[in-house]
Amino acid sequence: MRALAILVPLLFLAAGFAGCLQPDAPAPPKDDGKGAPAAAKGCVSSKDTNVTAKTPTWVLNTSKGVMRITLFCEDAPKTTQNIVDLTEDGYFDGTRFHRVIRGFMNQGGDPLSKDDAQQSRWGTGGPGYRITDEFTCKNGTIDARMNEPQYLQRPGETYRYQPCGGALKYKHDKPGVLSMANSGPNTGGSQFFITAAPASHLDGAHPIFGQVADPASLAVNDEINKVPTTGRPTDRPLSPVDLKKATIEWA
């Protein structure tokens, strides 16, 4: 399985990064129904289906501090419900932020990152299924990534499909944007990233489903982004950045 990639600015590609971050297009995956959209009211607790919220808070207790992230359940129902279900199953507990690029983003959510012996495979793990990309349009509708081959990424190309005709409600226009990592259209699973700076080249390629909720949480995200790393191509933190526990706050 290929590592879940995030498109990077041209300055990284010019440095020989293209092979790692521009993988061949995978075959269109079949969505097995996991992470199915919640009712229009918002996300639903997998532990108590009477508990719902339009914008619950995803709380990440990391070795650098606690990050609180508002989830956009109405605007990305399948993506957020998937994260809620995995969180309430304890899926993210004990994982690491396995990839950090200073001034760009922090990536986590790979279950393989719990095991140092699997380090060569970090970035390739997931829950065993794929979910369809969701992009929220300015008019409030959701535009799902199309599966036809003509919309898939080719080597050396950017995505051809323009979700919402380019009129996206959310963009990677500031630090603290929560978005899905993937290896091409419709390949989301459990891996996510949080921006450390504006990254407009990701718009329309990676679905946004949340935003860091407060200045203290942004400061934690910034501390993670400052950790020394191995540099290209793996960008592994030299000292572990642990995601000790993830929870959902419904209030």
C-alpha positions in Angstrom: 0.0 0.0 0.0 1.2 3.5 -0.8 1.8 6.1 1.8 -1.1 8.5 2.2 0.3 11.6 0.6 -0.3 15.3 0.9 0.4 17.5 -2.1 3.3 19.8 -1.2 4.4 23.2 -2.6 6.6 23.4 -5.7 9.7 24.2 -3.6 9.4 20.7 -2.1 8.8 19.1 -5.5 11.8 20.8 -7.0 13.9 19.2 -4.3 13.0 15.7 -5.5 9.9 15.2 -3.5 7.6 14.5 -6.4 8.0 10.7 -6.5 6.9 10.4 -2.9 4.0 12.8 -2.9 2.6 12.3 -6.4 1.7 8.5 -6.4 0.2 6.7 -9.4 -3.6 6.8 -9.2 -5.1 3.8 -7.3 -8.1 1.9 -8.6 -11.3 3.5 -7.5 -12.0 1.9 -4.2 -15.4 0.6 -3.1 -16.9 2.4 -0.2 -18.1 -0.4 2.2 -20.5 1.8 4.1 -18.4 2.4 7.1 -18.6 6.0 8.3 -22.0 6.4 6.6 -23.5 9.8 6.8 -25.3 10.6 10.0 -28.8 12.2 10.0 -28.9 15.8 8.9 -28.8 16.9 12.5 -25.1 16.1 12.7 -22.7 13.4 14.0 -24.0 10.6 16.2 -22.2 8.9 19.0 -21.4 5.3 18.3 -21.8 4.6 22.0 -25.1 6.2 22.5 -27.2 6.9 19.4 -29.3 9.4 21.4 -26.3 11.7 21.5 -25.8 14.0 18.5 -24.2 17.3 17.7 -23.7 19.5 14.6 -20.2 20.6 15.7 -18.8 18.3 18.4 -15.2 18.8 19.5 -12.5 16.4 18.8 -10.1 16.5 21.7 -6.5 15.3 21.0 -4.4 14.8 24.1 -0.8 14.9 22.7 2.6 14.9 24.2 2.8 18.6 23.3 -0.5 19.5 24.9 -4.2 19.3 24.2 -5.7 20.3 20.9 -9.5 20.9 20.6 -10.9 20.7 17.1 -14.4 21.6 15.9 -15.8 18.9 13.6 -18.0 20.0 10.6 -20.6 17.2 10.9 -23.2 18.8 8.7 -20.7 19.8 6.0 -18.8 16.5 5.9 -21.2 13.9 7.4 -19.4 10.7 6.2 -15.9 12.0 7.0 -16.7 13.3 10.4 -18.9 10.2 11.4 -16.0 8.0 10.4 -13.7 10.0 12.7 -16.2 9.9 15.5 -16.7 6.1 15.3 -12.9 5.5 15.2 -12.3 7.8 18.1 -15.0 6.2 20.3 -13.4 2.8 19.5 -10.1 4.0 20.8 -8.5 3.7 17.4 -6.3 6.8 17.6 -5.1 6.2 21.2 -1.3 5.6 21.2 -0.7 6.7 17.7 1.8 9.3 16.7 2.1 12.3 14.5 4.3 10.4 12.1 5.0 13.1 9.6 5.7 16.8 10.2 6.7 19.4 7.6 7.6 22.7 9.2 5.6 25.6 7.8 3.2 23.2 6.1 1.3 20.5 8.2 1.3 17.8 10.8 0.0 14.4 9.8 -1.3 11.6 12.1 -3.9 8.8 12.3 -1.9 5.8 11.1 -2.4 2.8 13.4 1.0 1.4 12.3 2.7 4.4 14.1 2.0 2.6 17.4 4.8 0.1 16.6 8.4 1.3 16.1 9.1 -2.0 14.3 6.7 -0.9 11.6 8.4 2.5 11.1 9.2 1.8 7.4 5.5 1.4 6.8 4.3 4.5 8.7 2.0 6.5 6.5 0.5 3.4 4.8 -1.8 2.2 7.5 -5.6 2.6 7.8 -8.8 1.0 9.0 -9.2 -1.4 6.1 -11.7 0.6 4.1 -11.9 3.8 2.1 -14.4 6.6 2.2 -15.6 8.9 -0.6 -14.2 12.5 -0.5 -16.7 15.2 0.5 -16.3 18.8 -0.4 -18.8 21.4 0.9 -19.9 24.0 -1.6 -20.6 27.7 -0.8 -24.3 27.0 -1.4 -24.3 24.3 1.3 -24.4 21.3 -0.9 -21.9 18.5 -0.7 -19.9 17.5 -3.8 -18.5 14.0 -3.6 -15.4 13.1 -5.5 -16.3 11.4 -8.7 -15.0 7.9 -9.3 -14.6 8.0 -13.1 -11.0 7.3 -14.3 -10.7 10.7 -16.0 -10.9 12.4 -12.6 -8.1 10.4 -11.0 -4.6 11.7 -10.5 -2.0 10.8 -13.1 1.8 10.8 -12.4 3.1 14.4 -12.5 -0.5 15.8 -12.7 -2.7 17.6 -10.3 -6.3 16.7 -9.8 -8.4 17.5 -12.8 -11.8 17.5 -11.0 -12.8 20.8 -9.5 -15.3 20.1 -6.7 -18.2 22.6 -6.4 -16.8 24.2 -9.6 -14.1 25.6 -7.4 -16.7 27.4 -5.2 -15.7 25.6 -2.0 -17.0 26.7 1.4 -13.8 25.7 3.2 -10.3 26.1 2.0 -6.8 25.5 3.3 -6.3 29.2 3.9 -5.0 29.4 7.5 -3.3 27.3 10.2 -5.4 24.8 12.1 -7.4 23.4 9.2 -8.2 19.7 9.7 -8.2 17.7 6.4 -8.0 14.1 5.2 -4.7 12.7 4.0 -5.1 10.4 1.0 -3.2 8.7 -1.9 -5.7 9.9 -4.5 -9.4 10.6 -4.9 -11.7 8.5 -2.6 -8.9 6.9 -0.6 -9.6 8.5 2.8 -9.5 6.2 5.9 -8.1 7.3 9.2 -5.1 9.5 8.4 -5.5 13.3 8.8 -3.4 16.4 8.8 -3.6 19.8 10.4 -2.2 22.8 8.5 0.5 25.0 10.0 0.1 27.7 7.4 -2.1 28.5 4.4 -1.8 25.8 1.7 -4.2 26.7 -1.2 -2.7 24.1 -3.5 -4.6 21.5 -1.4 -8.0 22.9 -2.1 -10.2 20.5 -3.9 -7.8 17.6 -3.4 -8.1 17.0 0.3 -11.5 17.3 2.0 -11.7 19.7 5.0 -13.8 18.5 7.9 -12.8 20.6 10.9 -10.9 23.5 12.4 -8.7 23.9 15.4 -11.0 25.6 18.0 -9.0 28.1 20.0 -5.7 29.9 20.3 -4.3 27.5 22.9 -4.9 24.6 20.6 -3.3 26.4 17.7 -0.2 26.9 19.9 0.0 23.2 20.5 -0.3 22.5 16.7 2.5 25.0 16.2 4.7 23.3 18.8 4.2 20.0 17.0 5.2 21.7 13.7 8.4 22.9 15.2 9.8 19.5 16.2 13.1 18.5 14.6 12.5 15.8 11.9 14.5 13.5 9.6 13.7 15.7 6.7 12.7 14.4 3.3 11.4 12.0 2.3 9.8 10.7 5.5 9.7 13.8 7.7 9.6 11.7 10.8 9.9 13.6 14.1 13.2 12.7 15.7 11.5 12.5 19.1 8.0 10.9 19.2 5.0 13.2 19.1 2.4 11.0 20.7 -1.4 11.2 20.4 -2.0 9.7 23.8 -5.8 9.7 23.7 -8.6 11.1 21.4 -12.1 11.8 22.7 -15.3 13.5 21.5 -17.0 16.2 23.4 -20.7 16.5 22.5 -21.7 19.7 24.3 
